[in-house]
Amino acid sequence: MEHVHLAAEEDDLYSGYNDYNPTFDSEELDNDAGFQQAVRTSHGRRPPMTAKFPGTAIGGRALGTSFGVESSFGSESRLLKSRMPMASSMGRPMTGAVQDGAARPMTAVRAAGYSSAMTRGSTFDPLGQSKGPAPPLEGKSEDTPDEKVKILEKKVNDLIEESCLAHGHGDLQLSLDRAKEAGRKERALVRQREQSGNADHINLDLTYSVLFNLATQYANNDMYAEALNTYQVIVKNKMFSNAGRLKVNMANIHFKQKNYPKAIKLYRMALDQISNSHKEMRIKIMQNIGVVFIRMGQYSDAITSFEHIMSECPNIKTGFNLILCYYAIGDRERMKKAFQKLICVPLGIDEEDKYIPPNDDTHANLVIEAIKNDKLHQMERERKALAEKFIMTSAKLIAPAIEATFAAGFDWCVDMVKSSQYVELANDLEINKAITYLRQRDFNQVGAVETLKTFEKKDSRVKSAAATNLSFLYFLEKDYDQADRYADLAMTADRYNPAALINKGNTVFVKKDYEKAAEFYKEALRNDSSCTEALYNLGLTYKRLGRLEESLDCFLKLHAILRNSAQVMWQLANLFEMLEDPHQAIEWLMQLITVTPTDPQVLAKLGELYDSEGDKSQAFQYYQESFRYFPSNIDVIEWLGAYYIDTQFCEKAIQYFERATLIQPTQVKWQLMVASCYRRSGNYQKALETYKDIHRKFPENVECLRFLVRLCTDMGMKEVQDYATKLKKVEKMKEIREQRVKSAREGSTRGTRREGSASSDSGHSSHGTSAKGERLSAKMRALPGSNEPYEASSQRDIDASYVDPLGAPMERPKTAAKKRNEDDDFADEELGDDLLPE
């Protein structure tokens, strides 16, 4: 115990660590007799001894490192007896011993970075950085069965994700391919588990996901048989929990295939497997059952389903469908009750007052500004708009059925709506009442006009809508003064109403004040940049002003909005033709016939443009197509007949001129062309008979008599003298008539000179009237008279296939009326047959 010291008694806990036994001093080995004796004998060649209890030199304890003795706490005398100074007979060198000229660091101070080697030139490196970087970690082996299974599972999950993303991007075929590949990988995964003896650890969730995604993609690609087979595999597997719900998806597929009895059966099976705790799911399935009954015409069964839903969890769609069923069976009283239930359905949305910012709270204003147009508020607006749509449609549907007249029915609906949460819909219902009068052609004072006039003293929004419709109505009746008055009234009530501005522009346009009309159309576009009617009318206005480039810009913008509008494409083609760019005009007409491939006027216009370009073959193709769709166009018939005459196929031209004769039997030129075709083809007998028939109908036609004289002369017939005499008489009468016309013109000219000029205003008016008379007489002179040959008649231009709507002011008056929903007619409403999402 003399060598055992308590820590509390020591002044320095770390003293003595660098001390070592002088027995191990290598400098004294030459003087050690025992050591020298061992070296000279075989004792030094013994195998080294292995230490059983390695120790370290700590404090004043005995050094037991590499000593095969019974304890590390030995006395100094025992260490001397064991002859430990002989280092050659030891196994591991002692702590701090020198070996091969290098001192072994002392373990007691190694953790702090100190060792005896420091005294011999070693560098201070407590972290061992001089040894270089650590070797890289050994990679996991992928050859083990567990690793292979994990890799396969990851591939399957990635394929399912890719399939879903492809479907989201609209690539249905790619989504199906990925789903099929995921199915193959999943089966390979199951086999891998079975081979490794882990069949009990099959991932059922992964299997379910693969099969469900595959069935869904089959259904999306309209491969209904494969989808049903895949769903059947899932449903029949008892290991999948809640798989019975997928019978809803199977029923949806049968519904798409119009296999309604099977769909109802599966819906009811799914309903039996869903507990009452899933109330919303059960309600949706019952709604689908009701919709299927409607499709089957079993309205009583559908009413049962819808009534249960309205009593448990009422909603707008179910209420609307219930009204449709009552209307189908003609039950007036239940229609009224269902309408009252419909307007009492809670929407579950906040009031609009919530989004009105207070004036004093800046923080609240910022919050309200942030949520004013967020996703939640958009959803609320959509839900409210849908509810208003169903209520308006229901009112228009049942109004004529619940009372003796539709006016009384509308009044009842209006009273009910006024006492509900949809008070603002009452005015819209009354406007729809007026629109119904319009559809019934009831324009009298107790009808549409009177109903609309009742809104003149109401709030600005309703007043503007009513005045807009009144302006539209008077515009149709060509009462432009009243139309202008009500357009001004609508603008006063709501200056930002684009329909009112369009009506005002139309009334100015018919007065030929195109610049002012353009300003109103521009203002309508500033208020509503998506107002296509204003943009269209602005393009027509620029066209009338001769500003073709600006008109072209308007119609190009309009084409970017209305990609398949035939009128817009026609205007573009017409503008390019006016700009003397026939190639661009042909390009737009080619696009137009992809939208309306059977429009004969468009085909005829294409033929005209190709004819002007000198491409007769293409012109003939389009003229022939135009004639096939509309065989009564005189211009097309005339061109085709002339084409066959130019190509020396007079026999084929006869059928076209005979059709022209049927269309215009009083025009002698078509009958003359028929006879000319017979004469040119060498059928003189038939030509002679035709000329004789023409002479009986038009005895004063000089051209017919000339050809009769020529034919009779060539054929040596006796009638030649009679026809020659008649020809002289007709020519003499023609000369006398021309002299009379000439003298009458000279006399009228002298009378005009004597009268002098009138006032500027009356002169302008007279000039306009005379110009109109000159144009009319010129048009009549252009037609061949009964005594003029066909060759002397002028060739008429082919008319455009579309007339500008503003030529006969605004052919589409609905563009100027108040905008209404496209689904105003309840007959266009579809049943609310939304099925459960798959």
Summary of the structure (lengths in Angstrom):
residues: 838
radius of gyration: 52.2
end to end distance: 86.6
largest distance: 177.8
contacts: 2361
relative contact order: 0.04
helix: 67%
strand: 0%
